[in-house]
Amino acid sequence: MTKHAHSAELVRLYAAGSLREALDDTAKAFEGASGITVETKYGPSGLLKDAITGGAAADVFASANMEHPRALAHAGKSGPVVLFARNKLCALVRPSLAVDPTNLLDRMLDPGIKLGTSTPKSDPSGDYAWELFAKADKLRSGVQAVLAGKALQLMGGPSSPPAPANRVIYGALVAGGKADIFLAYCTGARAAQRENPGQQIVQLPDALAVGADYGLTVMSGAPPAAYRFAMFILADGQRILADYGFAAPNLPAASIP
């Protein structure tokens, strides 16, 4: 866990790994404005949800989907779930591999191409990849099973190796030859490309496009400071999320870059 400040009041944030940079900055801004400490734990949203269900001490949960926080709310472990950010799936592609939106599906189906994903159920990024496979099946019957069968679930699972320190895991996996194409959040793909300038980002064609809705909830019995932090994410935090490439639904459309 990471602590950003020291005060008598503490908010424990469990959040999707794709939110790390944006919510670290949001936590720092909140601490500066309120004097309240935010302690952060990042990881795959499904695993974090399971940890909270098992009794882990969290006050605020920021998930990369709506399903996991809603499961906590339905179990009486948290309050209402609010949509606070949106993301999309992109393809992060190794240098020199000729891929564009028109041939992306062919490339993913190529037996010689290593296709990387996160782990479904444990990590919403993996669930979104499987959603893409289902959409592909509507274009070409039978390819869903082929894609699911060849997909390398390289991260996000209970036994997955930890992310390398101070590196974006998507880019590290592609740079290390573990995947030729990695289906990743667009925000993460952009961060990976900054670290690995030769890597390519390919937008999904409309027929395969998959969006990601991020849900925020405050745990039952959390201190008032947790509600203050959640409201900060829904207000001041929206600009920070937009700066990191997320669509921030609480900002006027004209103000999102």
C-alpha positions, 0 to 999 in steps of 0.5 A: 500500500502507498500512503500519500500523507500523514494525518489523523484521518485516513481513507483506504482506496482500493482501485483498478491498476489502470487508474494508478497515475490518475488517482495518485494525482487525485489523492495528492490534490485531495490531501493538499486540500483536506489534510486527509491521508489517502492510502492506496492499493491498486490491482485487478478489479475482480481480485480487489472485489474478492479481497473486500468481500473476504474482509479487506479493509477498504473505504472507497472502491474504484473499479474498471467496470460497474459489475464488481462494485455493484456486486458489493452494493447488492451484498450490502457491503457498499453504497450506490455505485456511480459511473465516474470514468470511461476508457476504451480497448486498443491494440498495443502492437510490437514495432514493425508488425504491419497492423491497422484497423482494417486487418487487425482481426486477421492479425489476431487470428494469425497462428504466428501472432502472439495475442496477449490479454489480461485474465477474464473474471479477475481483471475487467480488461480481460472481460473486455477482450472476450467481449471483443472476441464475441463481436468478432464472431458476429463478423466471422462465425467461429472465430470467438473460440479461436481467439479465446483459445489462442489468447495468452492471459499474461496478467491480472490473474491470481497467479500472474507475476507482478508488474515490473517496478516503474514500468507499464506492464503492457509495454513491458510484455510486448517489449519482452516478446511475450505478445505481438499484439496486446489488447489493453486499455487505450490509456495504458497503451498510450503510457506504454508507448511513451516508455517504448516509442516504437510500439504502435497503438491501433484503434479498434474498428467500429465493429469490434470497439469495446468501451469500459465504464468505471464504477465508484462506491463507498463501503458501508461503515466508511468514515465521513472522510471517505465520502469527501474523497469520493465526492472529490473524485467526482468533482476536481478529480474529473479534470485529472482523469481527463488529463490522463486520457479517460473520458470523464462523464462529470465534465462538460463535453466541450472541456474534455481534450 
